[in-house]
Amino acid sequence: MKHLFFGGIHPKYNKEMSTGVTDFHSITPKQVVIPLQQHIGAPCQSLVQVGDRVLRGQKIGDGQGLCVPVHASVSGTVVAIEPRPHTSGRDVMAIVIDNDGKDEAIPHNPETRPLEELDADTILHTIREAGLVGMGGAAFPGNVKALSAMGNVDTLIANACECEPYITADDSLLRTEPEHVLEGMLILKQVLKPNRIVLAVEDNKVQAIEKIKKCLNLFPQIELAVLPTRYPQGAEKQLIQALTGREVPGGKLPVEVNCAVFNVSTFAAIYRAVRLGIPLTQRIVTISGEAIAVPQNFIVRIGTPFHDLIAAAGGLNDRTERVISGGPMMGFAQSDLSVPVIKATNSILCLLKDKNGAAENPVCLRCGKCVGVCPMRLQPLYMYRFTNAQRLDELERLNLLDCIECGSCAFTCPGKLPLVEVFRKGKKLLREAKAK
């Protein structure tokens, strides 16, 4: 049974721009920049030194606690270990590797035993050592998320909704390699032991749905749920409600309602790590928008600079206003195109000036439209006012930290208020106050 979540919007999705090019393209950068912080948690420490030669797939950074390793995505020589620009807007310590063009890789260690013979510890260790994180954007260490769900979930969900406009990376994965996703789901099922395992996709991904249906006879344990297209259907809490009718309480995680949600690209990476012995060194990235010459999907080495990928897609229009890491609703505008593709980069969006105009003097009209579309049932107009006034007591009362920054309120706001930007500032103020 399908359920409706509260609020949501129907923006123009513009996904046909990048799905028109059916074949993946790949590029080989002359140099890669591998940030030591590509996940939520503690940054890695470098395991190599300047001058070392490394192989593709070699572990070059690792750490303790909430941390997963990073790996070289090319073979070559380490030429620098220094702070470099990062998609977050900060400078982050990174390992810079000059590509020698040989693409020599470390030996792979594929797992050939039947799935029922693999224990949870083995699978989780493999996932961790492969450097897997949530590839839908959150970048939470995959092994830790799975470990926290063990014994606590009855429903495992593969999230293929990809509801943000322009982005088609997951869609293209399902159109080309759906069996890798389904195999990855069964591997994680072996760890979590859920009663139900479901792949959720929006109904605007017609080709992907057809491909999945053709594979499902080999995977009878997996259920396909085709949901109506609606943003933000792919948000964890909204997706859980749509599939199960359960509502995750404010400030809580999906495990609170016995669910676990992973992105389909994460499941494909689990398959590659366990069955093929290949760590996370590349991912599919959509490059799209009216300002890019040839929108398409690329298979991209982690660490590839944005400007290399933009050049491979034909370059930018002269009227380009901004380049965004991620989608138009939740992505971050970039001021430096030397930033590298990281594990959580699913899209590079290039927009024209006339496609992304903002009001010079934004003003709240008190129309209440933002309240009607907020999927978390919050009150954005008051959150905006009290953030600007730095009224932390009111922000806590209004549950600002429950905001998922989906941008539905900003999209529907006739006054063109920079709502999400202000809410991020308000969250930072609250967290700093709590830390003190």
N, C-alpha and C positions, 0 to 999 in steps of 0.2 A: 504494500500500500504506500502511495506517495502522499506527502503532506506539504502544505505551503508554509514557508517561513514569512514572518512579518516584514513589510517594507520591500525594498529592492527597486530597481529601475530597469529600463530597457534602452540602453544607449545604442547608437549605431556601431555595429561590431567590426566592420571593415576587415574581416578575416580573409575575404576572398583575395586580398592583395598579395598575401604570401602563399596561399594554397594553390595559386595558379601555376607555380613552378613546382612540379611534382618530384623531381630528383633532388636529393641532397647534394650540396656542394661542400667541399672542405678546403681549407687553406692551410698552408704550412708557414707560420710566422718565422721570421729570421731570429726573433728574440721573444722569449716568454717571461712574464713577471708573475711569480707564484707568491701571493700574499700568505703570510703565516697565520692570518686570521681570516678564515672563510666560513666560520661557524659560530653559533651562539656558544659562549663559554670561554675558557682560557686559550690564549694564543699558543701556537706551536713554538718550539725552540728549534733553531736550525740544526740539522744533523750533518751539514756539509760546510765546507769552507771555500772562500774565493780561490779559484784555480782548480778545484776538483772537477773531474769529468763524471757526468751522471748519465744514466740510461733511462729511457722512457719507462715509467712505472716504478722507478726507484723511490723509496721513501726518503724524503729530504727534510722533513720537519715533523715533530711530534711533541707531545707534552703529557702532563698528568691531569687528573681530575676530569672535568667536563671538556674533553678535547678529543679531536680525531686527527690523524696524520694528514699531511699533504705530500703529493708525489710529483716527480718531474713528468711533464707532458711531452717532452722531446728529449732526444739525446744531445749532449753538448757540454759546454764548459760553464761553470758558475763564474760570472764576471763581477757580481756585486751582491752584497747582502746589506740592504739599507732601506730606510723608509721610502715608500713610493705612494703616489696617489691611489686611492681606493674608491670604489663606487659609493661608499658611505659618506664621502666628502672629507674624510680624514686621511692623513698619511699613515700607512701601516707598514711595518717591517716586512720586506719581501725578498725572495731569492730570485735573482735575475740570471737567466740561462741563455747563452748564445747557442742557437740551433746549429749543429754541424751537418744537418741534412741527411745523416745516415739512418736516423730513426731506429737505432738499436734499442731493444727492450730487454728488461730482466726476464728470466724464465718464468712462465706462467705455471701456476699450481692448481689446475682445475680439479673440482670435486666430482668423482665419477660414481660414488656409491649411490644406491637408491635413496630417495628422499627420506623414506621411513627409517633409514639407518642413521640419519644425521641427528645429533642431539642439539638442543638449543644453545648450549655453551659454544659449540663449534661454529654454528651459524653466526651467532652474535660476535664472536671473536673475528671471524672472517669479514663481517660487515664493518667492524671497527677498523681493522687493519687496511681495508680498502679505502678508508677515508670517506665513507658514505655519510651524507647529511640529507635533510629534507630538501628536495630540489624544486619544490614549488615556490620557494621564496624565503621560508623561515630559517632554513639551514641549521636546524637543531640536529645534533649528533644522532644518527640513525640507530645505533646500538643502544644508546641510553633510552631513547623513546620506546623502542621495542621492549627493553628490559622492564621499564616502568609499567608496561601494559600486560606483562606476563601474569596469567592467573586472574586478571581483572577485567577481561573483555569477552563479550559474546558476539561482537560484530566487528569484522575487519573490513575497512572501506578503502578502495582504490579511487582516488580523486582524479578524474579525467575531465572535469567540467570546464576548466580553462576559460573562465567566464569574462576575463578582461578583454576589451576590444583589441584588435590587431594581432594578439599573440596566438600562434598556431604550432608551437613547438611540441606540445603533448599530442595534439591532433595529428601532426605528421608522424610522430612515433607510432601511434596506433594504426595509422594507415600503412606503415611499412613493416613494423616489427611487433605486432600485437602479442605474438606468442612469447616474446621475452617478458612482457609485462605480466602475462598470465602465469608464466613459470615463476617469476619473482613473487607473485602473490601466494603461490603454493608453498614456496620456501618459507615465507614469513608465517603462513598458517601453521607450519610445522613447529614454529616457536610459540605462537600465541594460543593455539588450540581453540579458535573461536567456533561458535555454532553456525555462524553465517559469514560468508565472504562474498562481497559484492563490488562490482566495478560500476561506478556512477559516471555517466556522460550526459552532456546536454544534447537535445535533439537537433541542434544545428550542425552537428558533426556527422553528416549522413554517411560519407565514405568510411569513416572510422568505425561507425556502428556496424556497417555491412561486413567489414574485415573481422571485427570481433566475433560477430555471430557465426562466421564460417569456422572460427577456431574453437568455439565453445563446446562442440561435440567431443573434443579431446580433453576438456576441463569441466566435467559435469558438476564439480563441487562449487564452481563459480557462477554467481548470478549477475546478469547484466541489468542495470536499472537505467532507463532512458528518461531523463528529467526535462521538463520544459525549460527553455532558455530564459534565464533571468539572472541579472547581476545583483548581489554577489553569491550566486549559487555555490561557487567553489570554496567559499569561506567554511572553515571546519565546522563551526557550530551550526551554520545554516544548512550545510550538507547533511549533518547528522539528523537535524530536525526533519528535513525533507525525506530522508530514507526511513527513519525509525519513529518519528513523532516525539522523540525525546528532546528536551531542552537542557543544554549544558548550563548550570547555574553560573551567575556572574562571578568572575575571578577564578573559576574552576577550569579544569582540562577535560577533554573528551572521555578520559578513563573514568571520570566521575559518573558517567551514564553508560559505562561498560562498552565504550566504542574506541577504536583506534583508526586514525585516518592517515594515509600516506599517499603522496603524489605518484602518479603512474611512472614518471621518469625515475623516481626513487626505486620502484619495484624493478624496472629494467636494469638499473645499476646493481641491485641485489643479485639478480640473475647473472649478470656479467661477473660479479665478484665471486660468487659461490661456484657456479658451474663452469666458468671460463678462467677464473683466477686472475681477472683483470681489475686493477684498482680504478678509482674514479679520476681519470685524466682528461676526459672530454665530455661534452654534452651537446644537445641540440639547442640552438639559439635562433630565434626569429629576429630578422632585421626587417623593419617595415616602417610605414608612414609615408605621407605624401612628399616628404623631402628627400627620400632615398630613391636612387635611379631604378634599381631592380629589387623590389621586396622579395624575400625568399627565406628559406630555412637552411642553416649551415650546421654541419658537425664541426664543432670548434674545440680546439685544445684549450684546456684551462690555462690561463695566463696570457692568452692572445690579446693584444691591445685593441681597444675599440676602433681606433683609426685604421687598423689593418682590415678589420671586418667590414667597415664602412667602404673602404676602397674596393674590396672584393665585390661589394654589391653595387658598384658603379659610382659611388661618391654621393655627396650632398648637393642639394639644390642651393642656388645663391641666396634664396629667401628663407633658408632654414632659421627657425627661431630657437629651437632647443633640441637637445638629444637626451633621451631619458633611458635610464637603466630600469627595465621593467615595463609595465604598461602605463597607459595614460591616467589611470585612476589611482594606482598605489605606487607607481615608480618614482625614482629620484632623478631630477635633472642633473646633468653632468657639466661641469665647467672645464674639464680637462679630458680630452679624448685619448690620452695615453693610459687611462685606467684599464685594467685587464678584465677579461671575462673570468668570473669566479664560479664556484660550484652552484650558486643560487641564481646566476644570471640566465634567465629564460628568454629575454628579449632586449633588443636595442631599438628604441622607437625614435624616429626622426620626423619632427613636425615643422610645418611651414608657419610663418607669422599669421597668415589669415586663417589658419586652422586652430589657433590656440590663443586667441585674444583674451586678455583679462581686463576687467574694469579698472580705470585709473583711480576712481574714488569709490571703492566698494562700500555699500551701506546695507544694513539689515532692514528689511521691509516689514519684519514681524509677520510674515505671511504664514509661517508654520509648515511650509512644504518640507523642510528638512526633517521635521519630526515624523511626518508621514512616510518617509522613505528609509529612515534609519533601521537597518535590520536588527539592531541591538536594543531597539525601543528606548533610545536615549533622547535627550533634548538638546540638539546641537546649537540652537540659537542662544540658550542660556550658557552652555559650555563655552561658547565663543566670547560672550560678554564677560563671564567671570574669569576666564583665562587672561583676557586683556587687563582686567582689574587685579589680577594675581590674588583672587579670593580662593585660597586653597581649601578652606573649609567647605565652600559651596561646590567646588570641583569634586571633592570627595563625596559629598552628598549626592551629586549628580552622576556618580560612577563613571567619571571620565576615563579611568583606566580600562573600562570594558570596551571602549571604542576600538574597533578593528581597523580603523583608518581606510575603509573601503572607498571613500570619496563619493558615496551616493548623495550625501547632503550637499557637497560642493557642486555636484553635477546639476542638481535640481534647483539650486539657489538663484533666483532672478537678480539678486544684488551682487552676484559674483564674489562673495566673501571667500577669502583663503582659509576655509574652515579646517581642512586637514593639517595644513601647515601650523595653524594656531594650536590645534589640539596636540600636536607633537610637542610643542613648546610647553603646553600645560602639563602633559604627562611627565616631561622632564622635571618641571618644578615640583610636582607631587613626589616623584621618586627621590629627588634630592632632599626634600623635606623629611621623607620617611627614613632615609639613610642617616640623617642627623639625629 
